[in-house]
């Protein structure tokens, strides 16, 4: 079987769906190849099934890349406002949660996917589900894409191919390194990849201490390599998770030490001085119980003198308490890997792509968008904004 399209889009995730929808609205005919039994699999599980589909504060500073400035050209073409208006025109009204995160008021990720299903249907775009791309070959007329599904092997022809196959998280949703392998096959540079927005693990002598606190959440300021985030951290049976840890994980590298301020909105040194002004009759544990769960306070007894009256604290003990709470040191053993990561860090180098169209500079008609590119957003809707924007930019050039 041989069919020709204006463009073949590999991957029916956020970038691929937006690209097909925008191309369809421009009167183009595309084919979306998706290895799952439905499109938008990762959209459907995002935000606990609620889908944080953009962030009103999105800008290049919210992304990790060898060249974050690359984003300027794409984000000028498709802004956060464009995302909001686009989804509103299809009945999706956003509600802002913490830190600029925008969710549908329905809290249903499936409503986001339904928008694309509607557009693709109305503009007569084709979707091939349960379809695995075996190879992409370049010829004088464009590309030959060989696929495999329940009916056997098929070939499709197109002058343009868009690689929107995502990154390595999450394997059970069909994630693979296909896009990276394809880029390397055509001689494109790929920036080293690693899990990002991922929980961190603690092993060795401290493992049991963290495990004993599993389920405890603390609003904290987490710092590493000059970056910091203020959100909750979550103690787990295997280490640390929670929004602040996921954020900092994108900047953490093996061997680095993370510093956690467990009480960022208060100055514990001043609190101790105030207690002393009132006589200092309370115990250290009583002061800490004002701000932390009893379980965490008890666990901190491994490092601190809890049953001492504040008035009786030596300067050294007071300093140790302040340092422990405001500068708690953690040296993770590793991370939980791609199956627990929200996204992948690294990908096709931005140096290989035209900043306006995302077409390869080396291979005419070959485009890369979304997570396959070396553009990794923070937690909170940023990666979706990049996916929508990159899908839109590519569609304008089809």
Secondary structure, 3 states (H helix, E strand, C coil): CEEEECEEEECCCHHHHHHHHHHHHCCCCEEEECCCCCCCHHHHHHHHHCCEEEECCCCHHHEECCCHHHHHHHHHHCCHHHHHHHHHCCCCCEEECHHHEEEECCCCHHHHHHHHHHHHHHCCCEEECCCEEEEEEEECCEEEEEEEECCEEEEEEECCEEECCCCCCCHHHCCCCHHHHHHHHCCCCEEEEEEECCCEECCHHHHHHHHCCCCCEEEEEEEECCEEEEEEEEEECCEEECHHHHHHHCCCCCCCCEEEECCCCCCHHHHHHHHHHCCCCCEHHHHHHCCCCHHHHHHHCCCCCCCCEHHHCCHHHHHHHHHHHHCEEECCCEECCCCCCCEEEEEECHHHECCCCCEECCCCCEEECHHHECCEECCCCHHHHHHHHHHHHHHCCC
